[in-house]
Amino acid sequence: MGNHRDDWIERIRLLLERAGFYVADTHGIRPSSFDLAARRDATLLLVKVLKNIDALDADEARRLQELGGLFPAVVLVVGRSSGVSDLESGVVYTRYGVPIISEETLTDFLEKGLAPYLYASPGGTFAPVDGDRLRTLRISRGLSLGTLAGIAGVSRRAIQLYEDGAGAEVTIVERIETCLGEPIVRAIPIFELADAEEAEPPAGRRSRRPTSGPAEHERSFVPSGDPWRDGVLGQLDQMGLEVTVTTRAPFDALGRTPDILLAALGSLRTALHRAEVLQGLARVAEGHALFVVRERVHRPSIGGLPILNDSELKRHRDPDELLDEITERESP
Protein backbone atom coordinates (compact mmCIF):
# COMPACT_ATOMS: atom_id res chain seq x y z
CA MET A 1 0.00 0.00 0.00
CA GLY A 2 3.05 2.23 0.35
CA ASN A 3 2.36 5.83 1.25
CA HIS A 4 -1.32 5.23 0.59
CA ARG A 5 -1.44 3.10 3.73
CA ASP A 6 0.23 5.91 5.69
CA ASP A 7 -2.47 8.31 4.48
CA TRP A 8 -5.20 5.87 5.46
CA ILE A 9 -3.79 5.41 8.97
CA GLU A 10 -3.55 9.18 9.29
CA ARG A 11 -7.27 9.50 8.42
CA ILE A 12 -8.16 6.96 11.10
CA ARG A 13 -5.97 8.80 13.60
CA LEU A 14 -7.65 12.14 12.86
CA LEU A 15 -11.09 10.51 13.04
CA LEU A 16 -10.33 9.18 16.51
CA GLU A 17 -8.93 12.52 17.66
CA ARG A 18 -12.02 14.38 16.45
CA ALA A 19 -14.07 11.94 18.52
CA GLY A 20 -12.16 12.90 21.65
CA PHE A 21 -9.54 10.14 21.76
CA TYR A 22 -5.91 10.73 22.64
CA VAL A 23 -4.01 8.75 20.00
CA ALA A 24 -0.50 7.28 19.77
CA ASP A 25 0.63 6.40 16.24
CA THR A 26 2.82 3.28 16.31
CA HIS A 27 2.76 2.21 12.66
CA GLY A 28 6.23 3.62 11.99
CA ILE A 29 7.72 0.98 14.30
CA ARG A 30 8.16 -2.39 12.63
CA PRO A 31 7.26 -5.06 13.32
CA SER A 32 4.14 -4.16 15.27
CA SER A 33 0.82 -5.95 15.72
CA PHE A 34 -1.12 -2.67 15.91
CA ASP A 35 -0.90 0.73 14.19
CA LEU A 36 -2.71 3.03 16.63
CA ALA A 37 -3.44 3.09 20.34
CA ALA A 38 -6.21 5.40 21.51
CA ARG A 39 -7.89 6.29 24.79
CA ARG A 40 -11.07 8.16 25.62
CA ASP A 41 -11.99 8.06 29.29
CA ALA A 42 -11.95 4.37 30.29
CA THR A 43 -11.92 3.07 26.71
CA LEU A 44 -8.52 1.95 25.43
CA LEU A 45 -8.23 0.75 21.82
CA LEU A 46 -5.51 -1.05 19.88
CA VAL A 47 -6.25 -0.55 16.19
CA LYS A 48 -4.75 -2.40 13.25
CA VAL A 49 -5.34 -1.13 9.70
CA LEU A 50 -5.46 -3.67 6.85
CA LYS A 51 -6.36 -3.29 3.19
CA ASN A 52 -7.43 -6.94 2.89
CA ILE A 53 -8.62 -8.47 6.15
CA ASP A 54 -7.70 -11.95 4.91
CA ALA A 55 -4.08 -10.95 5.59
CA LEU A 56 -4.78 -11.29 9.32
CA ASP A 57 -3.55 -14.77 10.16
CA ALA A 58 -4.08 -16.77 13.33
CA ASP A 59 -0.70 -15.91 14.85
CA GLU A 60 -1.10 -12.18 14.32
CA ALA A 61 -4.64 -12.26 15.69
CA ARG A 62 -3.42 -14.13 18.77
CA ARG A 63 -0.65 -11.60 19.39
CA LEU A 64 -3.08 -8.71 19.00
CA GLN A 65 -5.52 -10.28 21.46
CA GLU A 66 -2.74 -11.00 23.94
CA LEU A 67 -1.64 -7.37 23.85
CA GLY A 68 -5.27 -6.32 24.33
CA GLY A 69 -5.51 -8.55 27.38
CA LEU A 70 -2.33 -7.17 28.92
CA PHE A 71 -3.38 -3.51 29.07
CA PRO A 72 -6.39 -4.39 28.93
CA ALA A 73 -7.68 -2.85 25.69
CA VAL A 74 -10.31 -3.47 23.02
CA VAL A 75 -8.66 -4.73 19.84
CA LEU A 76 -10.12 -3.64 16.52
CA VAL A 77 -9.14 -4.04 12.88
CA VAL A 78 -10.20 -1.43 10.33
CA GLY A 79 -10.24 -3.03 6.91
CA ARG A 80 -11.21 -2.28 3.34
CA SER A 81 -11.90 -5.60 1.65
CA SER A 82 -12.12 -9.37 2.01
CA GLY A 83 -10.76 -10.97 -1.11
CA VAL A 84 -12.15 -8.96 -4.02
CA SER A 85 -15.22 -7.70 -2.14
CA ASP A 86 -15.35 -4.45 -0.20
CA LEU A 87 -16.44 -4.60 3.43
CA GLU A 88 -20.03 -3.48 3.91
CA SER A 89 -20.90 -0.51 6.06
CA GLY A 90 -22.70 -1.33 9.30
CA VAL A 91 -21.37 -4.89 9.43
CA VAL A 92 -18.92 -6.36 11.96
CA TYR A 93 -16.64 -9.03 10.49
CA THR A 94 -14.30 -11.34 12.37
CA ARG A 95 -11.06 -13.19 11.80
CA TYR A 96 -9.84 -15.56 14.53
CA GLY A 97 -11.96 -13.81 17.14
CA VAL A 98 -10.84 -10.26 16.25
CA PRO A 99 -13.63 -7.80 15.34
CA ILE A 100 -13.20 -6.02 12.00
CA ILE A 101 -15.10 -3.04 10.59
CA SER A 102 -14.79 -0.71 7.62
CA GLU A 103 -13.66 2.90 7.87
CA GLU A 104 -17.19 3.97 6.99
CA THR A 105 -18.63 1.92 9.87
CA LEU A 106 -16.15 3.50 12.29
CA THR A 107 -16.95 6.98 10.95
CA ASP A 108 -20.70 6.45 11.33
CA PHE A 109 -20.22 5.23 14.88
CA LEU A 110 -17.90 8.04 16.00
CA GLU A 111 -19.42 10.99 14.15
CA LYS A 112 -23.10 10.05 13.90
CA GLY A 113 -23.56 7.69 16.83
CA LEU A 114 -24.73 4.96 14.44
CA ALA A 115 -23.59 1.60 15.80
CA PRO A 116 -23.54 -1.44 13.50
CA TYR A 117 -26.43 -3.90 13.75
CA LEU A 118 -25.09 -6.74 11.63
CA TYR A 119 -22.23 -9.18 11.76
CA ALA A 120 -20.90 -11.48 9.08
CA SER A 121 -20.15 -15.14 9.64
CA PRO A 122 -19.49 -18.11 7.36
CA GLY A 123 -23.21 -18.91 7.52
CA GLY A 124 -24.35 -15.51 6.29
CA THR A 125 -25.19 -12.11 7.73
CA PHE A 126 -26.75 -12.06 11.18
CA ALA A 127 -28.21 -9.53 13.59
CA PRO A 128 -28.00 -9.74 17.41
CA VAL A 129 -31.53 -10.07 18.75
CA ASP A 130 -32.76 -8.22 21.82
CA GLY A 131 -34.26 -11.32 23.40
CA ASP A 132 -36.17 -9.59 26.18
CA ARG A 133 -37.77 -7.18 23.72
CA LEU A 134 -38.70 -10.02 21.35
CA ARG A 135 -40.35 -12.01 24.16
CA THR A 136 -42.25 -8.94 25.41
CA LEU A 137 -43.51 -8.06 21.93
CA ARG A 138 -44.52 -11.65 21.16
CA ILE A 139 -46.48 -12.05 24.39
CA SER A 140 -48.10 -8.61 24.11
CA ARG A 141 -49.44 -9.57 20.68
CA GLY A 142 -50.74 -12.91 21.92
CA LEU A 143 -48.44 -14.99 19.74
CA SER A 144 -47.24 -18.42 20.79
CA LEU A 145 -43.73 -19.66 20.09
CA GLY A 146 -45.14 -21.96 17.43
CA THR A 147 -47.12 -19.23 15.70
CA LEU A 148 -44.17 -16.86 15.49
CA ALA A 149 -41.92 -19.72 14.40
CA GLY A 150 -44.30 -20.49 11.52
CA ILE A 151 -44.31 -16.84 10.43
CA ALA A 152 -40.51 -16.61 10.60
CA GLY A 153 -39.99 -19.97 8.90
CA VAL A 154 -37.95 -21.44 11.75
CA SER A 155 -38.46 -23.94 14.58
CA ARG A 156 -39.95 -23.16 17.99
CA ARG A 157 -36.50 -23.90 19.43
CA ALA A 158 -35.00 -21.17 17.23
CA ILE A 159 -37.46 -18.59 18.57
CA GLN A 160 -36.53 -19.67 22.11
CA LEU A 161 -32.86 -19.15 21.28
CA TYR A 162 -33.57 -15.70 19.85
CA GLU A 163 -35.41 -14.80 23.06
CA ASP A 164 -32.32 -15.95 24.96
CA GLY A 165 -30.22 -13.48 22.97
CA ALA A 166 -28.93 -15.58 20.06
CA GLY A 167 -28.43 -13.92 16.69
CA ALA A 168 -30.69 -14.48 13.71
CA GLU A 169 -30.22 -14.31 9.96
CA VAL A 170 -31.22 -10.97 8.47
CA THR A 171 -34.07 -12.45 6.41
CA ILE A 172 -35.55 -14.07 9.52
CA VAL A 173 -35.25 -10.83 11.49
CA GLU A 174 -37.06 -8.99 8.71
CA ARG A 175 -39.95 -11.48 8.82
CA ILE A 176 -40.29 -11.20 12.59
CA GLU A 177 -40.08 -7.40 12.58
CA THR A 178 -42.72 -7.22 9.81
CA CYS A 179 -45.02 -9.41 11.90
CA LEU A 180 -44.47 -7.52 15.16
CA GLY A 181 -44.24 -4.06 13.62
CA GLU A 182 -41.29 -3.22 15.86
CA PRO A 183 -37.50 -3.59 15.67
CA ILE A 184 -36.04 -6.48 17.66
CA VAL A 185 -32.30 -6.14 17.06
CA ARG A 186 -29.74 -4.50 19.32
CA ALA A 187 -26.72 -2.46 18.33
CA ILE A 188 -23.27 -4.06 18.47
CA PRO A 189 -21.11 -2.15 21.01
CA ILE A 190 -17.86 -2.27 19.06
CA PHE A 191 -15.86 -0.49 21.79
CA GLU A 192 -17.00 -3.01 24.37
CA LEU A 193 -16.23 -6.20 22.49
CA ALA A 194 -13.87 -8.53 24.29
CA ASP A 195 -13.74 -10.52 21.06
CA ALA A 196 -16.03 -11.36 18.21
CA GLU A 197 -17.92 -13.93 20.28
CA GLU A 198 -19.51 -10.92 21.98
CA ALA A 199 -21.32 -10.21 18.70
CA GLU A 200 -22.19 -13.77 17.71
CA PRO A 201 -24.69 -16.34 18.96
CA PRO A 202 -25.00 -17.62 21.53
CA ALA A 203 -24.75 -14.28 23.27
CA GLY A 204 -22.20 -14.35 26.08
CA ARG A 205 -20.05 -11.81 27.81
CA ARG A 206 -16.45 -12.32 28.78
CA SER A 207 -14.31 -9.91 30.73
CA ARG A 208 -11.74 -7.90 28.82
CA ARG A 209 -9.37 -8.40 31.72
CA PRO A 210 -7.29 -11.55 31.99
CA THR A 211 -9.21 -13.92 34.26
CA SER A 212 -6.17 -15.27 36.05
CA GLY A 213 -3.55 -12.59 35.64
CA PRO A 214 -0.77 -12.24 33.08
CA ALA A 215 -0.19 -16.01 33.06
CA GLU A 216 -2.82 -16.32 30.35
CA HIS A 217 -0.73 -14.09 28.11
CA GLU A 218 2.57 -15.92 28.28
CA ARG A 219 3.04 -14.55 31.77
CA SER A 220 6.49 -13.89 32.98
CA PHE A 221 9.93 -13.77 31.60
CA VAL A 222 10.91 -16.61 29.26
CA PRO A 223 14.65 -16.68 28.36
CA SER A 224 15.32 -15.79 24.74
CA GLY A 225 18.92 -16.98 24.57
CA ASP A 226 20.29 -13.41 24.46
CA PRO A 227 22.22 -13.09 27.75
CA TRP A 228 22.00 -9.30 27.94
CA ARG A 229 18.29 -9.12 27.08
CA ASP A 230 17.49 -11.99 29.42
CA GLY A 231 19.46 -10.34 32.20
CA VAL A 232 17.61 -7.03 31.90
CA LEU A 233 14.14 -8.58 31.69
CA GLY A 234 15.01 -11.01 34.46
CA GLN A 235 16.05 -8.11 36.68
CA LEU A 236 12.72 -6.35 36.07
CA ASP A 237 10.82 -9.56 36.74
CA GLN A 238 12.70 -10.23 39.96
CA MET A 239 11.72 -6.79 41.22
CA GLY A 240 8.14 -8.01 41.23
CA LEU A 241 7.00 -6.15 38.11
CA GLU A 242 5.03 -9.12 36.75
CA VAL A 243 6.91 -8.82 33.49
CA THR A 244 5.27 -10.22 30.35
CA VAL A 245 7.51 -10.43 27.30
CA THR A 246 5.89 -9.18 24.09
CA THR A 247 6.49 -9.82 20.41
CA ARG A 248 5.75 -7.55 17.45
CA ALA A 249 5.16 -4.54 19.69
CA PRO A 250 6.99 -1.19 20.03
CA PHE A 251 8.09 -2.33 23.51
CA ASP A 252 9.80 -5.56 24.59
CA ALA A 253 7.91 -6.20 27.82
CA LEU A 254 5.03 -4.92 29.89
CA GLY A 255 5.26 -4.76 33.67
CA ARG A 256 3.28 -3.20 36.51
CA THR A 257 4.44 -1.04 39.39
CA PRO A 258 1.28 -1.41 39.81
CA ASP A 259 1.02 1.23 37.03
CA ILE A 260 1.74 -0.05 33.54
CA LEU A 261 5.44 0.10 32.63
CA LEU A 262 6.39 -0.35 28.97
CA ALA A 263 10.02 -1.50 28.81
CA ALA A 264 12.11 -1.41 25.65
CA LEU A 265 15.70 -2.58 25.19
CA GLY A 266 18.38 -1.76 22.66
CA SER A 267 20.87 0.88 21.64
CA LEU A 268 20.73 4.63 22.11
CA ARG A 269 20.13 4.91 18.38
CA THR A 270 17.04 2.70 18.71
CA ALA A 271 15.91 4.74 21.71
CA LEU A 272 16.08 7.90 19.63
CA HIS A 273 13.92 6.27 16.96
CA ARG A 274 11.31 4.95 19.40
CA ALA A 275 11.20 7.72 22.01
CA GLU A 276 8.17 9.59 20.67
CA VAL A 277 6.17 6.42 20.07
CA LEU A 278 6.92 4.93 23.49
CA GLN A 279 6.07 8.15 25.28
CA GLY A 280 2.83 8.42 23.34
CA LEU A 281 1.92 4.84 24.20
CA ALA A 282 2.70 5.39 27.87
CA ARG A 283 0.40 8.43 27.97
CA VAL A 284 -2.40 6.54 26.21
CA ALA A 285 -1.99 3.61 28.62
CA GLU A 286 -1.83 6.04 31.56
CA GLY A 287 1.45 4.48 32.59
CA HIS A 288 5.18 4.92 32.12
CA ALA A 289 7.86 3.89 29.61
CA LEU A 290 11.52 2.99 30.10
CA PHE A 291 14.33 2.31 27.64
CA VAL A 292 17.33 0.25 28.82
CA VAL A 293 20.61 0.42 26.90
CA ARG A 294 24.06 -1.14 27.17
CA GLU A 295 25.97 2.09 26.58
CA ARG A 296 26.93 4.69 29.09
CA VAL A 297 24.26 7.40 29.08
CA HIS A 298 24.95 11.10 29.44
CA ARG A 299 21.33 12.27 29.59
CA PRO A 300 18.44 11.15 31.79
CA SER A 301 15.90 10.98 28.98
CA ILE A 302 15.27 11.43 25.27
CA GLY A 303 12.22 13.55 24.57
CA GLY A 304 10.85 12.64 27.98
CA LEU A 305 11.57 8.92 27.59
CA PRO A 306 13.67 7.81 30.61
CA ILE A 307 16.94 6.13 29.60
CA LEU A 308 18.88 3.84 31.95
CA ASN A 309 21.80 1.58 31.20
CA ASP A 310 21.87 -1.93 32.60
CA SER A 311 24.26 -0.96 35.42
CA GLU A 312 21.90 1.81 36.62
CA LEU A 313 18.99 -0.61 36.50
CA LYS A 314 20.82 -3.09 38.74
CA ARG A 315 20.93 -0.50 41.53
CA HIS A 316 17.17 -0.83 42.00
CA ARG A 317 15.69 -3.58 44.10
CA ASP A 318 11.97 -2.77 44.13
CA PRO A 319 9.36 -1.27 41.75
CA ASP A 320 8.69 1.84 43.84
CA GLU A 321 12.33 2.86 43.81
CA LEU A 322 12.57 2.30 40.05
CA LEU A 323 9.36 4.22 39.40
CA ASP A 324 10.64 7.16 41.43
CA GLU A 325 13.68 7.43 39.17
CA ILE A 326 11.60 6.97 36.02
CA THR A 327 9.28 9.76 37.13
CA GLU A 328 12.21 12.08 37.79
CA ARG A 329 13.59 11.45 34.30
CA GLU A 330 10.32 11.89 32.42
CA SER A 331 10.73 15.64 32.08
CA PRO A 332 12.44 16.44 28.73
MIKE-227821 format. One record per residue (C-alpha): residue in one letter; y, x, z. Coordinates in pm, whole numbers, plus 50000, padded with zeros to 5 digits. Example, Ala and Ser with C-alpha at 12.3 -4.5 7.8 and 13.67 -1.06 7.14 Angstrom:
// MIKE-227821
A495505123050780
S498945136750714
END
This chain:
// MIKE-227821
M500005000050000
G502235030550035
N505835023650125
H505234986850059
R503104985650373
D505915002350569
D508314975350448
W505874948050546
I505414962150897
E509184964550929
R509504927350842
I506964918451110
R508804940351360
L512144923551286
L510514889151304
L509184896751651
E512524910751766
R514384879851645
A511944859351852
G512904878452165
F510144904652176
Y510734940952264
V508754959952000
A507284995051977
D506405006351624
T503285028251631
H502215027651266
G503625062351199
I500985077251430
R497615081651263
P494945072651332
S495845041451527
S494055008251572
F497334988851591
D500734991051419
L503034972951663
A503094965652034
A505404937952151
R506294921152479
R508164889352562
D508064880152929
A504374880553029
T503074880852671
L501954914852543
L500754917752182
L498954944951988
V499454937551619
K497604952551325
V498874946650970
L496334945450685
K496714936450319
N493064925750289
I491534913850615
D488054923050491
A489054959250559
L488714952250932
D485234964551016
A483234959251333
D484094993051485
E487824989051432
A487744953651569
R485874965851877
R488404993551939
L491294969251900
Q489724944852146
E489004972652394
L492634983652385
G493684947352433
G491454944952738
L492834976752892
F496494966252907
P495614936152893
A497154923252569
V496534896952302
V495274913451984
L496364898851652
V495964908651288
V498574898051033
G496974897650691
R497724887950334
S494404881050165
S490634878850201
G489034892449889
V491044878549598
S492304847849786
D495554846549980
L495404835650343
E496524799750391
S499494791050606
G498674773050930
V495114786350943
V493644810851196
Y490974833651049
T488664857051237
R486814889451180
Y484444901651453
G486194880451714
V489744891651625
P492204863751534
I493984868051200
I496964849051059
S499294852150762
E502904863450787
E503974828150699
T501924813750987
L503504838551229
T506984830551095
D506454793051133
F505234797851488
L508044821051600
E510994805851415
K510054769051390
G507694764451683
L504964752751444
A501604764151580
P498564764651350
Y496104735751375
L493264749151163
Y490824777751176
A488524791050908
S484864798550964
P481894805150736
G481094767950752
G484494756550629
T487894748150773
F487944732551118
A490474717951359
P490264720051741
V489934684751875
D491784672452182
G488684657452340
D490414638352618
R492824622352372
L489984613052135
R487994596552416
T491064577552541
L491944564952193
R488354554852116
I487954535252439
S491394519052411
R490434505652068
G487094492652192
L485014515651974
S481584527652079
L480344562752009
G478044548651743
T480774528851570
L483144558351549
A480284580851440
G479514557051152
I483164556951043
A483394594951060
G480034600150890
V478564620551175
S476064615451458
R476844600551799
R476104635051943
A478834650051723
I481414625451857
Q480334634752211
L480854671452128
Y484304664351985
E485204645952306
D484054676852496
G486524697852297
A484424710752006
G486084715751669
A485524693151371
E485694697850996
V489034687850847
T487554659350641
I485934644550952
V489174647551149
E491014629450871
R488524600550882
I488804597151259
E492604599251258
T492784572850981
C490594549851190
L492484555351516
G495944557651362
E496784587151586
P496414625051567
I493524639651766
V493864677051706
R495504702651932
A497544732851833
I495944767351847
P497854788952101
I497734821451906
F499514841452179
E496994830052437
L493804837752249
A491474861352429
D489484862652106
A488644839751821
E486074820852028
E489084804952198
A489794786851870
E486234778151771
P483664753151896
P482384750052153
A485724752552327
G485654778052608
R488194799552781
R487684835552878
S490094856953073
R492104882652882
R491604906353172
P488454927153199
T486084907953426
S484734938353605
G487414964553564
P487764992353308
A483994998153306
E483684971853035
H485914992752811
E484085025752828
R485455030453177
S486115064953298
F486235099353160
V483395109152926
P483325146552836
S484215153252474
G483025189252457
D486595202952446
P486915222252775
W490705220052794
R490885182952708
D488015174952942
G489665194653220
V492975176153190
L491425141453169
G488995150153446
Q491895160553668
L493655127253607
D490445108253674
Q489775127053996
M493215117254122
G491995081454123
L493855070053811
E490885050353675
V491185069153349
T489785052753035
V489575075152730
T490825058952409
T490185064952041
R492455057551745
A495465051651969
P498815069952003
F497675080952351
D494445098052459
A493805079152782
L495085050352989
G495245052653367
R496805032853651
T498965044453939
P498595012853981
D501235010253703
I499955017453354
L500105054453263
L499655063952897
A498505100252881
A498595121152565
L497425157052519
G498245183852266
S500885208752164
L504635207352211
R504915201351838
T502705170451871
A504745159152171
L507905160851963
H506275139251696
R504955113151940
A507725112052201
E509595081752067
V506425061752007
L504935069252349
Q508155060752528
G508425028352334
L504845019252420
A505395027052787
R508435004052797
V506544976052621
A503614980152862
E506044981753156
G504485014553259
H504925051853212
A503895078652961
L502995115253010
F502315143352764
V500255173352882
V500425206152690
R498865240652717
E502095259752658
R504695269352909
V507405242652908
H511105249552944
R512275213352959
P511155184453179
S510985159052898
I511435152752527
G513555122252457
G512645108552798
L508925115752759
P507815136753061
I506135169452960
L503845188853195
N501585218053120
D498075218753260
S499045242653542
E501815219053662
L499395189953650
K496915208253874
R499505209354153
H499175171754200
R496425156954410
D497235119754413
P498735093654175
D501845086954384
E502865123354381
L502305125754005
L504225093653940
D507165106454143
E507435136853917
I506975116053602
T509765092853713
E512085122153779
R511455135953430
E511895103253242
S515645107353208
P516445124452873
END
